[in-house]
């Protein structure tokens, strides 16, 4: 019972990540439908997305730390 907060945090993080991923995919599909072509992600865009995700993870990991 003492470490139950860890399990809750992991489950909530997984749910939030899944919802954010599904929303991102939905937006990508909608943009492709609007442009009437298959979704394309260039290598440069892939790197931008990856760095953005890493930056977000770094931001989240810093929450709760004193300055």
C-alpha positions in Angstrom: 0.0 0.0 0.0 2.9 2.3 0.7 4.1 2.4 -2.9 0.6 2.6 -4.5 1.3 6.1 -5.6 3.9 4.8 -8.0 1.5 2.5 -9.7 -1.2 5.2 -10.0 1.4 7.6 -11.5 2.5 5.1 -14.1 -1.0 4.2 -15.1 -2.1 7.8 -15.3 1.0 8.7 -17.3 0.3 5.8 -19.7 -3.3 6.9 -20.2 -2.4 10.5 -20.8 0.4 9.5 -23.3 -2.0 7.2 -25.2 -4.7 10.0 -25.4 -2.1 12.5 -26.5 -0.7 10.1 -29.1 -4.2 9.3 -30.5 -5.1 13.0 -30.7 -1.8 13.7 -32.5 -2.5 10.9 -35.0 -6.1 12.2 -35.5 -4.8 15.7 -36.3 -2.2 14.3 -38.7 -5.0 12.3 -40.5 -7.3 15.3 -40.7 -4.5 17.4 -42.2 -3.8 14.7 -44.8 -7.5 14.5 -45.6 -7.7 18.2 -46.1 -4.6 18.1 -48.4 -6.1 15.0 -50.1 -2.9 13.0 -49.7 -1.4 10.4 -47.4 0.3 11.7 -44.3 4.0 12.2 -44.7 6.6 12.9 -42.1 10.0 14.0 -43.4 13.1 13.0 -41.5 13.5 16.6 -40.4 10.0 16.7 -39.0 10.6 13.4 -37.3 13.7 14.8 -35.6 11.7 17.9 -34.5 9.0 15.7 -33.0 11.5 13.6 -31.2 13.3 16.6 -29.7 10.0 18.1 -28.7 9.0 15.0 -26.9 12.4 14.8 -25.1 12.0 18.5 -24.1 8.6 17.8 -22.7 9.9 14.8 -20.8 12.7 17.0 -19.3 10.2 19.7 -18.3 7.9 17.1 -16.6 10.8 15.5 -14.8 11.7 18.9 -13.4 8.3 19.5 -11.7 8.5 19.7 -8.0 12.1 20.5 -7.8 13.1 23.6 -5.9 14.9 26.3 -7.9 
